[in-house]
Amino acid sequence: MRPLARIGAIALLGLLAMLAALLLLTRQAEQAREAEMQGLRDAHLLGNLRTDAENNLATGLRLDQLEVLQQIIVREQAAFAGVLAIDIHSAAGTLLYSTDVGNRGAPVPEAWRERLAQPQPWHSQAPGQRQIGTRFDNDLGQAAGGIVVTFSTVPAQAALAAWYARGQQALHWLALAALAALATAVALSAGMRRLLKPWDEAARLLRGAPVPGESASALAQVARRQRAQWDDERQRCQQGLQQLEALDHEG
């Protein structure tokens, strides 16, 4: 591989590596933003549900008499994408309200009851789903029950608009890579041509080829002197051969 082509290949690989790093950083920034937005959404949803439960409980009715909570969780499930279920259970561990109506009255997992001891929200991860939960308190500040929201973590099938957006983004990156590669190639070619110009002129002078213009570079001057020495030596050699031929004819 010629030196210029080798340098070009190294520069192109460096450019591609830089673009790959930029793409990776962009993806990491998007994931961080998505995680932040998910945290804000979770906090908003749990906060609203807890407030509704405690406000309705403050009316003096028992928890199992607050049928309005069933309407609230159905409404919240419809408002948030990816919500598989919203469950509200009592401190005793009975599921009182659920978007999966068939589960009402069933006992909840023991882990849900144990988490009523902690005042802060909790979350857990399982294959295909994740859960967030919080307790809500009665007027005495004691845990009256818990709220659990289950989300699906299975990637949803991308809609046509999503595929179009991904295609546009891919084309954007490909166009950016092509333009950057072209700009690098042009700049590298011009820079290397300028850098190697004295050497090219010297090589032409040493070969005896004409060089457009008069180069004043030190390398060109050395090449001219060397070429003149070669021409002088060739001329002396030719004269010597002619003299030898003349002596042979005389002999």
Secondary structure, DSSP 8 states (H G I E B T S, - for coil): --HHHHHHHHHHHHHHHHHHHHHHHHHHHHHHHHHHHHHHHHHHHHHHHHHHHHHHHTTT--GGG-THHHHHHHHHHHHSTTEEEEEEEETTSBEEEESSGGGTT-B--HHHHHGGG-SS-EEEEETTEEEEEEEEE-TTSSEEEEEEEEEE-S-----HHHHHHHHHHHHHHHHHHHHHHHHHHHHHHHHHHHHHHHHHHHHHHHHT---SS----HHHHHHHHHHHHHHHHHHHHHHHHHHHHHHHHH-
